[in-house]
Amino acid sequence: MDVRTTIGWNVRRLRVAKGLSQERLALESGIDRSYVGRVERGSENVTVATLEAFATVLEVHVSELFAPVDPESPRPGPLASGRKAKGG
């Protein structure tokens, strides 16, 4: 797996685990939503500044975005559909 694919995989894994949509990650990191999608698909060469922005929103160290991926593991799934319940 190349580095771009590894970064994309980890961004998606961490984003989904945090319950963020691509749109929310993009908004909070100041990145275009379509760019987030391309990063997750491994088709973009991301800058250090972009990695730092993602890591800040995802509340992880930048090194987490480079974590090795088991090639046998399934691709991180999508978020559950529907809106989150409002807190009371």
C-alpha atoms as one frame of an Amber mdcrd trajectory, in Angstrom:
protein
   0.000   0.000   0.000   1.481   3.378  -0.959   1.701   6.321   1.438  -1.183
   8.274  -0.123  -3.467   5.258   0.248  -2.313   4.711   3.841  -3.011   8.342
   4.742  -6.430   8.218   3.076  -7.323   4.981   4.835  -6.330   6.413   8.219
  -8.126   9.722   7.677 -11.319   7.824   6.852 -10.874   5.366   9.753 -10.327
   8.157  12.270 -13.066  10.367  10.816 -15.667   7.598  10.945 -14.578   6.572
  14.462 -15.102  10.171  15.569 -18.506  10.280  13.875 -17.617  13.068  11.461
 -18.865  13.371   7.913 -16.455  14.388   5.171 -18.282  17.697   5.062 -17.800
  18.301   8.807 -14.104  17.343   8.651 -13.665  19.686   5.695 -15.476  22.555
   7.393 -13.587  22.244  10.674 -10.201  21.862   8.983 -10.743  24.621   6.390
 -10.381  22.176   3.481 -12.720  21.691   0.507 -15.046  18.681   0.960 -14.236
  17.213  -2.431 -10.535  17.425  -1.556 -11.197  15.404   1.629 -12.817  12.722
  -0.533  -9.841  12.633  -2.878  -7.452  12.356   0.081  -9.474   9.441   1.467
  -9.337   7.713  -1.921  -5.558   8.192  -2.005  -5.596  10.309  -5.145  -4.124
  13.509  -3.643  -0.624  14.403  -2.498  -1.415  16.168   0.748   0.713  18.899
   2.281   2.042  18.887   5.817  -0.331  21.769   6.604  -3.320  19.705   5.442
  -2.191  16.703   7.497  -1.826  18.962  10.527  -5.323  20.406   9.984  -6.842
  16.915   9.741  -4.949  15.697  12.819  -6.102  18.708  14.835  -9.774  18.132
  14.006  -9.445  14.371  14.517  -7.634  15.010  17.823  -4.675  12.749  16.991
  -0.962  13.225  16.439  -0.021  13.607  12.777   1.886  10.320  12.999  -1.468
   8.489  13.374  -2.194   9.355   9.747   0.849   7.294   8.727  -0.009   4.240
  10.865   0.575   0.969   8.968  -2.575  -0.599   7.557  -3.123  -4.344   7.457
  -3.816  -5.023   3.755  -6.196  -7.814   4.791  -8.407  -5.520   6.908 -11.685
  -4.327   5.399 -11.954  -0.718   4.276 -13.420   1.498   7.031 -17.184   1.612
   6.630 -19.386   4.667   6.192 -21.055   6.594   8.973 -24.452   5.387  10.085
 -27.129   7.157   8.072 -29.502   9.659   9.571 -29.076  12.552  11.919 -27.616
  12.345  15.379 -30.091  12.727  18.234 -30.107  16.193  19.757 -28.645  16.439
  23.249 -31.066  17.497  25.913
